[in-house]
């Protein structure tokens, strides 16, 4: 059951487990009991030492920008994860508070022999693990359970385009695309002293913004994620390559919330898509490019670029062209509140924003248009970037994710793109307009799906 050693990285000076205490898996980004390399490595360490295994989740009561939409989806998924863990006699322990303080406090109190955690490239995740490494004397071990090719192994530095990262990943895909073993069961006494989590109490302790309500019609959790994956591969993969850019066709995978919250392993989705490739080769190739190369390029960007959510992270040509055109007259100017409430002059843009408000997502093609128009109708590129990131993070179920950061930066700032023909406001950033949308799909049908006064 050994995990590929290239997935494993020590985050502290102490490398070997010490003492006779439990092994703890500090669950962060990969919130699932099955198909989880970090959990499997923690289980391997614990069984090898004859030690207990505990899963710890640290929940900050007031994350900046957190909404009821996000917390409801996450906590209901975690409740299912806990049930799966307890079937293997592994307890899940919930601690409230800043992980940088709550995690080492727990580890030190139970005299943990080692702490294993999953990989998180985001700034908050990096700060949290640095805080734990500084305050916990035992080994802190990172296992990349989120990327098919581990991020720091695929590339040791920021890659500037998919064209440079793609061959690095493809060279090692066969090495890492291995089947998942089952999670081993522990003895029943591994649960002793650890009662089930009171999830209702956990929900009531949070201060997430209730104004952004949960999305109706989407069920969180790993079981729902696997059902969504099967439905996509069976029903929509055969036409995915040809029709994925039509927002009315509705052939997208709808997996992004499950991937964001770690309720579905990207590697599980990749293995399933490969198995379906014989009957849908073009669809499988297109989906795998997005699932592996494009998604892991986003992790690469956020891992190696400290200023990932600012204009300073853009390539030099993009910074220059935006600066050169910063004073260009805008055809329309809107304050952030007008964007948030879908109160622009454009029925198409407003429909995209209403899709985000109501469904917690925007179709991928429309999200590019949506962000580019925020650039065109904002007084500065800086304000446009801030507005787009805030709206995406606040309303999208997969918000606060490297994919969202990169998607917005690509649309507004040309990240991972090339210079195009120069025009007002955009400079050499790739341009989109409604006429181009009308050539690709039935714009009026899309607008009709998201009318103004329907909740």
C-alpha angles and dihedrals in degrees: 000000000000116000117234104271092225088068091058125082131170114232097186139049091248105077105172127062113259134205126001100284128120126288110239127205107205100207115207121142100008104064102178139097097216130057092017116139093190093054091044091053091049089050090050091052092047095048091046090056097038087239132140120262122220128181114214126196118187114203120196106214095215114031111179109261094006116151136191087251091064099038095047092052093045098046095046088050091048091052089058091045090053090052090052092049093049090054084064090044092250117135124221113213120198120206124183120219144057105327091224088066105023096052100051089041090058094042093051094045094055092036092236115205092213141350122219120192137177127249120273119173096187120108094244090051093049092048091050095051091045089054092050093047090052096048102038119071096201129078118292109201125191121208118186102226095156105062126060089218106035109252100233091043096048090056133357093208144030113294116214099211143009087253091069098041097041097071091045091055096041092052090062104031095101089052095054104030093087128143118268118245120224119265107258119237120239128212116281092249089067085082094053112127095009112098121192117280118263096230095181090057090047091053092050092051093061125093098204116150107270092198090084102065127203116274114256119230101027119100117206126219140069096282091055090045092055091047090051091049092051092048092051095048094046101040110024110021094083091062098029097101094051101037108028093103093057108091091198094055093066095206098137120121097245087210100119097098091051092048092046094053092040093243089129124040111231087218091058090052090048093050091049092048091050090051089053095046095097093069097034110026098160094045093047092050093049093047094047091050090056096039096048115016101032096038093046091047086060091052089048091053095049093043096053103029113071091187093049095140097049135077088248088075093062124101115268095253091054095048090050096048093048090049092048091054100035092107096046114125112260119223089223133008124207133180117231091258092059090054092047094053095043091244102144127120091252118090090194095052091045090052091054091050091048090052088055093047095048105031102028091237144066121216108261096245092047092048089062091051091044094054095043092054090051086058092048094048101040124090094236138014088241092058091044092054092047092048095048094046092047094050092045093047094044101047109020115091087219093046123134089041132127089242091058093048092050094044092055093042091050092051098043103027109025094246111174088003135096134244116277134191112310121252138158119294094357096057104187095340113120110271131220131182140173093262089060090050091051090055090056105041146355101284095183091054090052092049091049091057092064109041121181104248101039113102 
